[in-house]
Amino acid sequence: MIIIKKLIPITAIALSAVLFAGSAPLTGAARTACADDTKSQTSKITVSFTGDCTLGSDSRYNTNFISTCNSNGTDYFLKNVKNVFTKDDLTLVNFEGTLTESTSRANKTYTFKGSKSYTKILTGSGVEAVNIANNHTKDFGETGYNDTISALKAAGILYSGYSKIAYKRVKGIKIAMIGQSALSAYSESSVISETKKLIKQARKKDADIVITSFHWGIEGDYYPNSKQKNIAKAAIDNGSDIVIGHHPHVLQGLSTYKGKYIAYSLGNFCFGGNSNPKDKDTMILQATFEVNSDNDIEDTSLKVILCSLSGSSSRNDFQPRILSGSEKTSLIKKLNGISKDFSIKIKKNGLVTTS
């Protein structure tokens, strides 16, 4: 848990207590009223994050995701984690792929697409928002990209990425979601410059919580590179309240900087792009922001919900499941190992602490 100290607003009852402290201590009903008043001024906002969700496949290699959907329906894929997503205040995932009927494939090794109806996989399981700033959003060119945006809009799913900021108001608190690709095609300086501009824009529109997502890093690497670290720090320096990363297809460590959390890679989650990933470890990351009556963040706590992207160890059934027992213990140990250089510790209950 990270506590950011701020001035606490003085309520009328608290002020009276100060003015008359010389005559009598605050006791009984007055003390209870003061405590209740202070408590009522704090809102808790819980946001869940996951890594790569590819709702579809590359038909040149397999159509397993599509055949699974045809056999089981859209509710099948996230049913094991739906209870998490429907109980939080906001769920944001990295949407990596397209929702289109276009056949105009980009000239690249993997191109992913699914049906526009696959938005029901998200809406039926409590996923309200997606990041689209990644290397598969234009797998079928501008037509595929526009089709995807249209499908998301029609389903009421918020989307952020590149110059598009998504906003959602929860309990009177305005949340801004910013997404940027920071892969090799984008220089470190250009990503930092664009992110700074977007954070400034979000704050001008009275965003109380700013979330930045980055598609970055090297596939298969369990540790962030210098570009990831520098961009993450710059985002926080310029006003981001949390940094979320994806692209490596595996988990990377958790870190803190200036009292803010960084998750360098959340790995794959509901991933139709590979019928049997070698590393099936993944997680749901939950950040709970405590916001006072001035809409300032006073406290941020982090929790990890350890998962596998599949119910089978020998194949991908495209159905993420929450781990327990020895599987959970093993993944906590792994995550602590890749986070140890950042002075982060994940407890048995999934709560994240700093040392």
C-alpha positions in Angstrom: 0.0 0.0 0.0 1.3 3.5 -0.9 0.0 6.5 1.0 0.2 9.9 -0.6 -0.1 12.5 2.1 -2.4 15.4 1.4 -4.2 18.1 3.5 -7.5 16.7 4.9 -10.4 19.1 4.5 -11.6 20.6 7.8 -15.2 19.8 8.5 -17.5 22.0 10.5 -17.5 19.5 13.4 -13.7 19.1 13.3 -13.4 23.0 13.3 -15.7 23.2 16.3 -13.5 20.7 18.1 -10.4 22.8 17.5 -12.1 26.1 18.6 -13.5 24.6 21.8 -10.7 22.2 22.6 -9.8 24.3 25.6 -13.2 23.8 27.3 -13.9 20.1 26.6 -12.7 17.1 24.6 -14.8 15.8 21.7 -16.6 12.8 23.0 -19.6 10.6 22.4 -22.0 11.4 19.6 -19.9 14.4 18.4 -16.8 12.2 18.0 -18.8 9.6 16.1 -20.3 12.2 13.9 -16.9 13.6 13.1 -15.6 10.1 12.3 -18.6 9.4 10.1 -18.2 12.7 8.3 -14.5 12.1 7.5 -15.3 8.6 6.3 -18.1 9.8 4.0 -15.6 12.1 2.2 -13.5 9.2 0.9 -14.5 7.2 -2.1 -12.8 3.9 -3.1 -12.5 3.2 -6.8 -11.3 -0.3 -7.8 -10.0 -0.8 -11.4 -9.1 -4.2 -12.8 -6.5 -4.6 -15.5 -5.5 -7.6 -17.8 -3.0 -8.1 -20.6 -3.6 -9.2 -24.1 -7.1 -10.2 -25.2 -7.2 -11.5 -28.7 -10.8 -12.4 -29.5 -10.3 -14.3 -32.8 -7.4 -15.9 -34.5 -5.2 -16.1 -37.6 -7.0 -18.4 -40.0 -3.8 -19.4 -41.7 -2.7 -21.2 -38.6 -5.8 -22.3 -36.8 -9.4 -21.3 -36.1 -9.6 -22.9 -32.7 -10.9 -19.7 -31.0 -13.7 -19.3 -33.5 -14.7 -23.0 -33.4 -14.7 -22.8 -29.6 -17.0 -19.8 -29.7 -19.3 -21.5 -32.2 -19.6 -24.5 -29.9 -19.9 -22.8 -26.5 -21.1 -19.2 -27.1 -19.6 -15.9 -26.1 -20.2 -16.3 -22.4 -17.8 -19.3 -22.3 -14.5 -17.4 -22.4 -14.6 -15.1 -19.3 -17.0 -17.0 -17.1 -14.4 -18.0 -14.6 -13.4 -14.3 -14.0 -16.7 -12.6 -14.6 -17.3 -12.4 -10.9 -14.2 -10.3 -10.5 -15.0 -7.9 -13.3 -18.6 -7.4 -12.4 -17.8 -6.5 -8.8 -15.1 -3.8 -9.5 -15.8 -0.3 -10.7 -14.0 -0.5 -14.0 -12.2 -3.2 -16.0 -9.7 -2.2 -18.7 -8.0 -4.8 -21.0 -5.6 -4.7 -23.9 -7.6 -5.5 -27.0 -5.2 -7.0 -29.5 -6.7 -7.7 -32.8 -9.6 -6.7 -35.0 -13.4 -7.2 -35.3 -14.0 -7.2 -39.0 -15.1 -9.2 -42.1 -12.3 -7.6 -44.2 -10.0 -10.0 -46.1 -7.4 -7.3 -46.8 -4.7 -8.7 -44.6 -1.6 -6.7 -43.7 1.8 -8.1 -44.8 2.9 -9.6 -41.5 3.5 -12.9 -39.8 0.3 -12.9 -37.7 -2.9 -11.1 -38.3 -5.8 -11.6 -35.9 -9.5 -11.0 -36.5 -12.9 -12.1 -35.0 -16.5 -11.4 -35.5 -18.0 -8.1 -34.5 -20.4 -10.1 -32.3 -17.4 -11.0 -30.1 -17.9 -7.7 -28.2 -20.4 -9.8 -26.3 -17.5 -11.7 -24.7 -16.5 -8.4 -23.1 -19.9 -6.8 -22.3 -21.3 -10.1 -21.0 -18.5 -10.4 -18.4 -18.2 -6.9 -17.0 -15.4 -5.5 -19.2 -16.1 -1.8 -19.9 -13.0 -0.5 -21.5 -10.2 -1.5 -23.9 -6.8 -0.2 -25.0 -6.3 -0.4 -28.8 -2.8 1.1 -29.1 -0.9 -2.1 -30.1 0.6 -3.8 -33.1 -2.5 -5.8 -34.2 -5.2 -3.2 -34.3 -4.5 -2.5 -38.0 -3.9 -6.2 -39.0 -6.6 -5.6 -41.7 -5.7 -2.0 -42.6 -7.8 1.0 -42.0 -11.0 -0.9 -42.9 -10.4 -3.4 -40.2 -9.4 -0.7 -37.7 -12.6 1.3 -38.5 -14.7 -1.8 -38.3 -13.3 -2.6 -34.9 -14.0 0.9 -33.6 -17.5 0.8 -34.9 -18.1 -2.6 -33.2 -16.7 -1.3 -29.9 -18.9 1.8 -30.1 -22.0 -0.1 -30.9 -21.4 -2.3 -27.9 -20.9 0.6 -25.6 -17.3 -0.3 -24.9 -15.0 2.6 -24.1 -11.7 2.6 -26.1 -8.5 4.4 -25.7 -5.3 4.5 -27.7 -3.0 6.8 -29.6 -4.7 10.3 -29.6 -8.0 8.9 -28.2 -8.6 9.3 -24.4 -11.4 7.4 -22.8 -13.3 8.9 -19.8 -15.5 7.2 -17.3 -17.1 8.8 -14.2 -17.4 6.5 -11.2 -18.9 7.6 -7.8 -18.3 11.2 -9.0 -14.7 10.6 -9.8 -13.6 11.1 -13.4 -11.1 8.5 -14.7 -9.0 9.1 -17.9 -7.5 6.2 -19.8 -4.6 6.8 -22.2 -3.0 4.2 -24.4 0.2 4.4 -26.4 2.3 2.0 -28.5 6.0 2.1 -27.5 7.3 -0.6 -29.8 10.4 -0.2 -32.0 8.5 1.9 -34.6 8.0 4.6 -32.0 11.0 6.4 -30.4 11.3 6.8 -26.7 11.2 10.6 -27.0 8.1 10.7 -29.2 6.2 8.4 -26.9 7.1 10.5 -23.9 6.2 13.7 -25.7 2.8 12.4 -26.8 2.0 10.9 -23.4 2.8 14.2 -21.7 0.5 16.0 -24.1 -2.4 13.6 -23.5 -2.0 13.6 -19.7 -2.1 17.4 -19.8 -5.2 17.3 -21.9 -6.9 14.8 -19.5 -6.1 17.0 -16.5 -7.5 20.0 -18.3 -10.7 18.1 -18.7 -10.7 17.6 -14.9 -9.6 14.0 -14.8 -9.1 12.9 -11.2 -7.4 9.6 -11.9 -5.2 9.1 -15.0 -4.3 5.6 -16.2 -1.6 5.2 -18.9 -1.3 1.9 -20.8 1.8 1.1 -22.9 2.3 -1.6 -25.5 6.1 -2.2 -25.2 9.0 -4.4 -24.4 10.4 -7.6 -26.0 8.3 -10.7 -26.5 9.3 -13.5 -24.1 11.4 -11.3 -21.8 10.5 -11.4 -18.1 12.3 -8.1 -17.3 11.6 -4.6 -18.6 14.2 -2.9 -20.7 15.5 0.7 -20.3 13.0 2.1 -22.7 10.1 0.7 -20.7 11.5 2.0 -17.5 12.2 5.5 -18.9 8.8 5.9 -20.4 7.0 4.7 -17.2 8.9 7.2 -15.1 8.2 10.0 -17.5 4.5 9.2 -17.5 4.4 9.4 -13.7 6.6 12.5 -13.7 3.9 14.1 -16.0 0.9 13.1 -13.9 -0.1 9.5 -14.5 -1.4 7.8 -11.4 -0.6 4.2 -12.6 1.2 2.7 -15.5 0.1 -0.6 -17.1 2.1 -2.5 -19.7 1.6 -5.4 -22.2 3.1 -7.0 -25.3 5.8 -9.4 -24.1 3.2 -12.2 -23.8 4.6 -13.1 -20.4 4.4 -11.5 -17.0 7.0 -8.9 -16.0 7.6 -7.4 -12.6 5.7 -4.8 -10.5 7.5 -1.6 -9.5 6.9 1.8 -7.8 8.1 5.3 -8.6 7.3 8.4 -6.7 4.6 6.6 -4.8 2.9 5.3 -8.0 2.7 1.7 -9.3 4.0 0.3 -12.5 3.1 -3.1 -14.0 5.5 -3.7 -16.8 3.6 -6.6 -18.5 0.4 -8.4 -17.6 1.1 -11.1 -20.2 -1.6 -12.8 -22.2 -5.2 -13.2 -20.9 -8.0 -14.4 -23.1 -5.6 -15.0 -26.0 -6.9 -16.5 -29.3 -3.6 -15.8 -31.0 -1.9 -19.0 -29.8 -3.4 -22.5 -29.5 -0.9 -23.5 -26.9 1.4 -20.8 -25.4 4.4 -22.2 -23.6 3.9 -19.8 -20.6 0.3 -19.7 -19.5 0.8 -17.6 -16.4 -1.2 -14.4 -16.2 -3.1 -12.3 -13.7 -5.7 -9.7 -13.0 -4.2 -6.6 -11.4 -6.5 -4.6 -9.2 -5.8 -1.0 -8.1 -7.9 0.6 -5.5 -7.7 4.4 -5.3 -9.0 6.2 -2.2 -10.1 9.6 -3.2 -11.0 12.4 -0.8 -13.7 15.1 -1.1 -11.4 17.3 -3.1 -11.0 14.4 -5.6 -7.4 13.9 -4.7 -5.9 10.4 -4.4 -4.9 9.9 -0.8 -4.0 6.2 -1.0 -3.5 3.5 -3.7 -3.4 -0.2 -2.9 -2.6 -3.0 -5.3 -3.7 -6.6 -5.4 -2.9 -9.4 -7.9 -5.3 -12.2 -8.7 -3.2 -15.0 -10.0 -4.5 -16.8 -13.1 -3.8 -19.2 -15.9 -4.9 -18.2 -19.4 -6.3 -21.8 -19.8 -8.1 -24.5 -17.9 -5.7 -27.0 -19.6 -1.9 -27.3 -19.2 -1.5 -29.0 -22.6 -3.5 -26.6 -24.7 -5.2 -23.2 -24.8 -8.9 -23.5 -24.1 -9.2 -19.7 -24.1 -10.8 -19.7 -20.7 -8.7 -17.9 -18.0 -9.1 -19.3 -14.5 -8.1 -18.1 -11.1 -5.4 -20.2 -9.4 -5.5 -21.7 -6.0 -3.3 -24.0 -3.8 0.1 -24.9 -5.1 -0.4 -23.3 -8.5 -1.1 -20.0 -6.8 1.8 -20.3 -4.4 4.2 -21.1 -7.3 3.1 -18.1 -9.4 3.4 -15.7 -6.4 6.9 -17.0 -5.9 7.7 -16.4 -9.6 6.2 -12.9 -9.6 8.1 -12.0 -6.4 11.3 -13.2 -8.2 10.9 -11.0 -11.2 9.8 -8.1 -9.0 12.6 -8.3 -6.4 14.8 -5.7 -7.9 12.0 -3.2 -7.5 11.5 -3.8 -3.8 8.0 -5.2 -4.3 6.5 -8.1 -2.3 3.3 -10.0 -3.1 1.7 -11.6 -0.1 -0.1 -14.9 0.0 -3.4 -13.1 -0.2 -2.3 -11.2 -3.3 -1.8 -7.8 -1.7 1.2 -5.9 -2.9 3.6 -4.3 -0.5 6.8 -2.2 -0.8 9.9 -2.8 1.2 
